[in-house]
């Protein structure tokens, strides 16, 4: 596994995913940090903070999430390519982009068996299905207007 890192924050909390660790830093004091979670499956590439309670991270065959601000974590291991970026729309819906042209979506991101590859019919609405899900592409980012943080826009990059 290649070790990469990502960070995101909400309020006074900065969350960092690095290696197999998720770290929480209080941005008021900056005097200390806590390793909130360590998984045994694979390195993280992405972390997304929806609000003070809901945080999700993903990477090499791993999705980890908390719904209580980091006190308890759940790991989901999936037989999928490497997840490069994961984003939450709300407390139910999420999207992840992966290596090998895979785009995963769910309407219940807390459930491991709810993640599915996005349909070609949905991708073809823009006429780009073949381009987006080409196995030779490693998708690295995903885009949508974040209604929870309206000034943030994340884009889709091949």
C-alpha positions in Angstrom: 0.0 0.0 0.0 1.1 3.5 -0.8 0.7 5.8 2.2 -1.3 9.0 1.4 -3.2 11.4 3.5 -6.2 13.6 3.4 -7.9 16.1 5.7 -11.2 17.7 6.3 -12.9 19.6 9.2 -16.0 20.9 10.8 -16.3 23.4 13.5 -13.3 23.1 15.8 -12.3 19.6 14.7 -9.8 18.8 12.0 -9.8 15.2 10.9 -6.8 13.7 9.1 -6.6 10.2 7.5 -3.0 9.0 7.1 -1.9 5.5 6.6 -4.3 3.3 8.5 -5.0 6.0 11.1 -7.7 8.6 11.5 -6.5 11.5 13.7 -8.6 14.2 15.3 -7.1 17.6 16.2 -8.9 20.3 18.3 -8.3 23.5 16.3 -8.9 25.7 19.4 -5.8 24.6 21.2 -3.7 22.7 18.6 -1.8 21.4 21.7 -2.7 17.8 21.2 -4.2 15.3 18.9 -5.8 11.9 19.3 -5.7 8.9 17.1 -9.4 8.3 16.9 -9.3 5.1 14.9 -6.8 2.6 13.4 -8.0 -0.1 11.0 -6.2 -3.4 10.2 -7.2 -3.6 6.5 -5.5 -0.9 4.4 -4.4 2.7 4.1 -6.8 5.6 3.8 -6.9 7.9 0.8 -9.8 10.1 1.6 -11.8 11.5 4.6 -15.0 13.5 4.5 -16.6 15.3 7.5 -20.3 15.9 7.1 -20.9 17.5 10.5 -19.7 17.2 14.1 -20.9 13.6 14.3 -20.6 12.0 10.9 -17.2 11.3 9.5 -16.2 8.8 6.8 -12.8 7.6 5.5 -11.9 5.2 2.7 -9.0 3.8 0.8 -7.5 0.3 0.1 -10.4 -2.1 0.5 -11.7 -0.1 3.6 -14.5 2.3 4.5 -14.6 3.4 8.1 -17.2 5.7 9.6 -18.4 7.2 12.9 -21.8 8.6 13.6 -20.9 9.9 17.1 -18.0 12.2 16.5 -15.3 9.6 16.7 -16.2 7.7 19.9 -17.1 4.5 18.0 -16.0 3.5 14.5 -17.3 0.8 12.1 -15.1 -0.7 9.4 -16.5 -2.0 6.1 -14.3 -4.1 3.9 -15.4 -4.5 0.3 -14.0 -6.5 -2.5 -13.5 -3.3 -4.7 -10.7 -1.4 -6.3 -8.9 1.3 -4.3 -11.2 4.2 -3.2 -9.6 7.5 -4.0 -12.3 9.9 -2.8 -15.4 9.5 -0.8 -18.1 12.1 -0.1 -21.3 12.2 1.9 -24.3 14.0 0.6 -26.2 13.6 3.8 -26.7 11.1 6.6 -27.9 8.5 4.1 -26.4 9.1 0.6 -22.8 8.9 -0.5 -20.5 8.5 -3.5 -17.0 7.1 -3.9 -14.7 7.1 -6.9 -12.1 4.4 -7.3 -9.4 3.0 -9.5 -10.3 1.1 -12.6 -13.1 3.5 -13.5 -15.4 2.4 -10.7 -17.9 4.8 -9.1 -19.8 3.5 -6.1 -23.0 5.0 -4.7 -25.2 4.2 -1.7 -28.4 5.4 -0.1 -27.3 3.9 3.3 -23.6 4.5 3.7 -23.6 2.8 7.1 -24.4 -0.6 5.5 -21.6 -2.5 3.8 -23.9 -4.3 1.4 -25.6 -1.2 0.2 -22.6 0.1 -1.8 -23.1 -0.6 -5.5 -21.4 0.4 -8.8 -23.3 3.3 -10.4 -25.3 2.2 -13.4 -24.2 2.9 -17.0 -27.7 4.3 -17.7 -27.2 7.0 -15.1 -23.7 7.8 -16.3 -24.9 7.9 -19.9 -27.3 10.8 -19.2 -24.3 13.0 -20.0 -23.0 10.7 -22.8 -19.8 9.9 -20.9 -20.4 6.4 -19.4 -17.7 4.8 -21.5 -15.2 7.5 -20.7 -15.9 7.6 -16.9 -16.0 3.8 -16.2 -13.1 2.8 -18.5 -11.0 0.3 -16.5 -7.8 2.1 -17.5 -8.9 5.3 -15.6 -8.2 5.9 -11.9 -10.9 8.3 -10.8 -9.4 10.7 -8.2 -12.2 13.1 -7.2 -15.9 13.5 -7.2 -18.1 16.5 -7.7 -21.3 17.9 -6.3 -22.5 21.1 -4.6 -22.3 20.4 -0.9 -25.6 21.7 0.5 -24.3 21.4 4.1 -21.4 23.7 3.2 -22.7 25.7 0.2 -19.4 27.4 -0.5 -17.7 24.1 -1.1 -17.7 22.4 -4.5 -15.8 19.2 -5.2 -15.1 18.2 -8.8 -14.7 15.0 -10.8 -11.2 14.5 -12.1 -9.9 11.7 -14.2 
